Amino acid sequence: MPVIDSFAGQVAGLDSPVAQAAAVVPSDDTDLPQASRALYLGTGGDLRVTLLGGAVVTFRAAAAGWHPLRVARVHATGTGAADIVAGW
């Protein structure tokens, strides 16, 4: 039986739950294939990212869990957080 989506006709906004997700492999050279709506950290730690607007920032001691961040790249150097998933 197909899955019923009662919200299929609704437009997703930035505060909507994620509908797609993919594991993130941090890289100093490669952007994510899709800009994130949020990042999930399975294991907390420092998180160095390039935001969608271009700023490079390190979030020190980020807790495990969801973070509403529009991210273009998760850097390997400076990232100690692990089990990262991008949602969009």
N, C-alpha and C positions, 0 to 999 in steps of 0.2 A: 504494500500500500504506500502511495507517495506521502511525503511529509507535508502536513498542512502548515502554511505560514500565514497566520492571521494578519501579519503586518506587511505582506508583500506589496501592497499598493501605497505604502508610506515612503516618504523620502527620508533617507538616513541623514542625520546631522552629526556634528562633531560630538554631541553628548549622547548619541545613540550607542547601544551596545555594539561591539564588533561583530561582523558577519563573516570575516575572513581572517586567517592568521597563518603565520609561518615562523618557523624557528629562525633565529638570527645567528649568523656566524660573524662575530666582530671582525672588522677589517679596516686597516688604515688607508686602504686604496680604493675600496669599492663601496658605492652607495647601495642602499637597499633597493630592490627592484620596484618597491611600492612604498610611498611615504606612509608612515604609521599614523594612526589615530591615537594609539597608546602603546606602551611597551609593558610587558609583564616580565618581572624579574623573579625567577624561581629561587635564586639565591642572591641575597642583597650584597651590596658592595659599591665601590666607586663605579660610576657610569659616565664615560666620556662620549659625547655625541656631537654630530653636526645637526643643528636644528634645520627645519625646512627653510627658514629665512636666511640661513648661511652662518649663523653664529656657532662657534665651537665652544662647548661648555662642559665642565666636569661636575657632576652631581656627587658630592662626597657622601659616602656611607648611606647610599639609597637603600631603603628597606625593601625586602621582598614584597611582591604584590604588583598591582597595576599602577601605572604612572601615565597620566594624560599628556603625552609628548608627541608633537609632530616632528618626526625625526627623518632625516635623509640618510644618515650614516651612524653606525655604532662602531667606534674606534676600538681596535684591539689594544693599542697602547693606552694605558690609563683606565681601562675597564677591568675591574675585578669581579663585578657581578657576573652571575652565570645563569644558565638555563633561561636565556632571554627569548621571548616570543614577541613579534610585532603583530599588532592587530589593526585592522582597517575596516 
